[in-house]
Amino acid sequence: MEDVPAVTLALRDRSSDPVKLTIRRDATRPRSPCRAGEAPRQLIGQPASPGLASGTVRVIRGRSDLGRFRQGEVLVCDAIQPTMTHLAMLAAAIVERRGGMLIHGAIIARELGIPCVNGIRAAAALLREGDMVTVDGYLGIVTVGPPELDLELRS
């Protein structure tokens, strides 16, 4: 704790030289982790409700798909409409194309305590029905494939 004043003084000292950053022109861009024609293994969106959950994907594109949804599935849709709220109560997690912390699906997910990732533009195209996914609502990542860790979270 005695170092706090010294650190504060150093941060306030404007006499030190500014840091210079040099960007190399020959720097290579990172390569895509996917091969040509291969679907991505991880989709990154906006974390909208914290939590971790795994389950099979069920894509809801319209009213005709509502009756096929089963408890424990991961709900993938454009955006949860108020008429779809009953599905959120059955879902293990929610993945939405539209993004934002204040959209209906994000608010419902937080109220229900289930993970939600939104803002994944091509979610319904990249995730196929029956795919096993893990939704990380803390980081906003949807991982395609069986869970790598078998964890049971208890409160």
One Martini backbone bead per residue (centre of mass of N, CA, C, O) as a GRO file, in nm:
protein
  155
    1MET     BB    1   0.052   0.065  -0.014
    2GLU     BB    2   0.311   0.259  -0.025
    3ASP     BB    3   0.312   0.269  -0.358
    4VAL     BB    4   0.075   0.449  -0.445
    5PRO     BB    5   0.201   0.736  -0.448
    6ALA     BB    6   0.425   0.667  -0.655
    7VAL     BB    7   0.238   0.583  -0.886
    8THR     BB    8   0.073   0.841  -0.903
    9LEU     BB    9   0.313   1.027  -0.968
   10ALA     BB   10   0.403   0.880  -1.229
   11LEU     BB   11   0.130   0.926  -1.382
   12ARG     BB   12   0.145   1.252  -1.353
   13ASP     BB   13   0.408   1.258  -1.502
   14ARG     BB   14   0.489   1.465  -1.796
   15SER     BB   15   0.815   1.443  -1.849
   16SER     BB   16   0.793   1.203  -1.995
   17ASP     BB   17   0.818   1.016  -2.256
   18PRO     BB   18   0.655   0.923  -2.512
   19VAL     BB   19   0.510   0.668  -2.668
   20LYS     BB   20   0.620   0.473  -2.941
   21LEU     BB   21   0.467   0.358  -3.239
   22THR     BB   22   0.538   0.091  -3.468
   23ILE     BB   23   0.434   0.012  -3.796
   24ARG     BB   24   0.464  -0.243  -3.994
   25ARG     BB   25   0.442  -0.299  -4.337
   26ASP     BB   26   0.523  -0.629  -4.326
   27ALA     BB   27   0.291  -0.719  -4.180
   28THR     BB   28   0.103  -0.988  -4.108
   29ARG     BB   29  -0.184  -1.135  -4.136
   30PRO     BB   30  -0.397  -1.321  -3.999
   31ARG     BB   31  -0.512  -1.625  -4.025
   32SER     BB   32  -0.748  -1.829  -4.090
   33PRO     BB   33  -0.873  -2.109  -3.911
   34CYS     BB   34  -1.001  -2.171  -4.189
   35ARG     BB   35  -1.074  -2.343  -4.447
   36ALA     BB   36  -1.177  -2.370  -4.743
   37GLY     BB   37  -1.524  -2.436  -4.692
   38GLU     BB   38  -1.512  -2.410  -4.388
   39ALA     BB   39  -1.651  -2.410  -4.097
   40PRO     BB   40  -1.669  -2.257  -3.816
   41ARG     BB   41  -1.603  -2.320  -3.469
   42GLN     BB   42  -1.625  -2.008  -3.403
   43LEU     BB   43  -1.848  -1.766  -3.268
   44ILE     BB   44  -1.864  -1.406  -3.257
   45GLY     BB   45  -2.013  -1.194  -3.017
   46GLN     BB   46  -2.238  -1.068  -2.787
   47PRO     BB   47  -2.263  -1.042  -2.462
   48ALA     BB   48  -2.594  -1.071  -2.285
   49SER     BB   49  -2.563  -1.342  -2.100
   50PRO     BB   50  -2.454  -1.515  -1.850
   51GLY     BB   51  -2.289  -1.824  -1.922
   52LEU     BB   52  -2.308  -2.192  -1.956
   53ALA     BB   53  -2.395  -2.395  -2.252
   54SER     BB   54  -2.524  -2.704  -2.380
   55GLY     BB   55  -2.643  -2.806  -2.716
   56THR     BB   56  -2.880  -2.829  -2.947
   57VAL     BB   57  -2.980  -2.705  -3.241
   58ARG     BB   58  -3.250  -2.457  -3.298
   59VAL     BB   59  -3.403  -2.323  -3.572
   60ILE     BB   60  -3.587  -2.010  -3.589
   61ARG     BB   61  -3.781  -1.863  -3.863
   62GLY     BB   62  -4.082  -1.936  -3.766
   63ARG     BB   63  -4.388  -2.042  -3.667
   64SER     BB   64  -4.349  -2.342  -3.773
   65ASP     BB   65  -4.098  -2.394  -3.556
   66LEU     BB   66  -4.209  -2.382  -3.260
   67GLY     BB   67  -4.313  -2.692  -3.214
   68ARG     BB   68  -4.004  -2.824  -3.229
   69PHE     BB   69  -3.924  -2.729  -2.963
   70ARG     BB   70  -3.694  -2.828  -2.701
   71GLN     BB   71  -3.580  -2.899  -2.416
   72GLY     BB   72  -3.230  -2.792  -2.411
   73GLU     BB   73  -3.206  -2.619  -2.641
   74VAL     BB   74  -3.065  -2.408  -2.884
   75LEU     BB   75  -3.160  -2.088  -2.959
   76VAL     BB   76  -3.194  -1.993  -3.305
   77CYS     BB   77  -3.218  -1.647  -3.421
   78ASP     BB   78  -3.285  -1.340  -3.503
   79ALA     BB   79  -3.527  -1.271  -3.287
   80ILE     BB   80  -3.698  -1.235  -3.004
   81GLN     BB   81  -4.022  -1.251  -2.967
   82PRO     BB   82  -4.286  -1.222  -2.760
   83THR     BB   83  -4.412  -1.498  -2.883
   84MET     BB   84  -4.122  -1.659  -2.786
   85THR     BB   85  -4.080  -1.665  -2.472
   86HIS     BB   86  -4.151  -1.967  -2.403
   87LEU     BB   87  -3.882  -2.081  -2.527
   88ALA     BB   88  -3.674  -1.957  -2.331
   89MET     BB   89  -3.764  -2.143  -2.086
   90LEU     BB   90  -3.640  -2.410  -2.246
   91ALA     BB   91  -3.364  -2.307  -2.290
   92ALA     BB   92  -3.017  -2.326  -2.262
   93ALA     BB   93  -2.987  -2.110  -2.502
   94ILE     BB   94  -2.899  -1.800  -2.685
   95VAL     BB   95  -2.900  -1.715  -3.043
   96GLU     BB   96  -2.845  -1.403  -3.220
   97ARG     BB   97  -2.834  -1.179  -3.477
   98ARG     BB   98  -2.909  -0.965  -3.315
   99GLY     BB   99  -2.807  -0.676  -3.125
  100GLY     BB  100  -2.797  -0.626  -2.773
  101MET     BB  101  -2.882  -0.556  -2.436
  102LEU     BB  102  -3.203  -0.447  -2.509
  103ILE     BB  103  -3.314  -0.687  -2.617
  104HIS     BB  104  -3.543  -0.916  -2.554
  105GLY     BB  105  -3.360  -1.173  -2.531
  106ALA     BB  106  -3.154  -1.058  -2.327
  107ILE     BB  107  -3.349  -0.994  -2.099
  108ILE     BB  108  -3.471  -1.275  -2.065
  109ALA     BB  109  -3.207  -1.428  -2.010
  110ARG     BB  110  -3.135  -1.277  -1.751
  111GLU     BB  111  -3.395  -1.351  -1.596
  112LEU     BB  112  -3.340  -1.676  -1.638
  113GLY     BB  113  -3.021  -1.749  -1.642
  114ILE     BB  114  -2.923  -1.754  -1.946
  115PRO     BB  115  -2.739  -1.777  -2.209
  116CYS     BB  116  -2.630  -1.497  -2.434
  117VAL     BB  117  -2.579  -1.448  -2.789
  118ASN     BB  118  -2.521  -1.169  -2.998
  119GLY     BB  119  -2.445  -1.056  -3.329
  120ILE     BB  120  -2.475  -1.308  -3.530
  121ARG     BB  121  -2.543  -1.275  -3.852
  122ALA     BB  122  -2.500  -1.608  -3.949
  123ALA     BB  123  -2.625  -1.818  -3.752
  124ALA     BB  124  -2.845  -1.978  -3.924
  125ALA     BB  125  -2.625  -2.068  -4.143
  126LEU     BB  126  -2.386  -2.192  -3.955
  127LEU     BB  127  -2.613  -2.328  -3.792
  128ARG     BB  128  -2.728  -2.652  -3.746
  129GLU     BB  129  -2.943  -2.873  -3.700
  130GLY     BB  130  -2.798  -3.072  -3.433
  131ASP     BB  131  -2.584  -2.917  -3.338
  132MET     BB  132  -2.322  -2.896  -3.122
  133VAL     BB  133  -2.309  -2.652  -2.854
  134THR     BB  134  -2.133  -2.376  -2.694
  135VAL     BB  135  -2.235  -2.121  -2.468
  136ASP     BB  136  -2.067  -1.804  -2.401
  137GLY     BB  137  -2.189  -1.535  -2.211
  138TYR     BB  138  -1.923  -1.396  -2.120
  139LEU     BB  139  -1.768  -1.377  -2.424
  140GLY     BB  140  -1.938  -1.442  -2.696
  141ILE     BB  141  -1.921  -1.767  -2.752
  142VAL     BB  142  -1.959  -2.012  -3.017
  143THR     BB  143  -1.916  -2.364  -3.001
  144VAL     BB  144  -1.853  -2.614  -3.225
  145GLY     BB  145  -1.934  -2.897  -3.067
  146PRO     BB  146  -1.836  -3.074  -2.833
  147PRO     BB  147  -1.759  -3.057  -2.527
  148GLU     BB  148  -1.445  -3.024  -2.367
  149LEU     BB  149  -1.596  -2.984  -2.098
  150ASP     BB  150  -1.730  -3.154  -1.804
  151LEU     BB  151  -1.946  -2.938  -1.652
  152GLU     BB  152  -2.101  -2.874  -1.333
  153LEU     BB  153  -2.311  -2.627  -1.232
  154ARG     BB  154  -2.344  -2.499  -0.900
  155SER     BB  155  -2.530  -2.300  -0.653
   0.00000   0.00000   0.00000
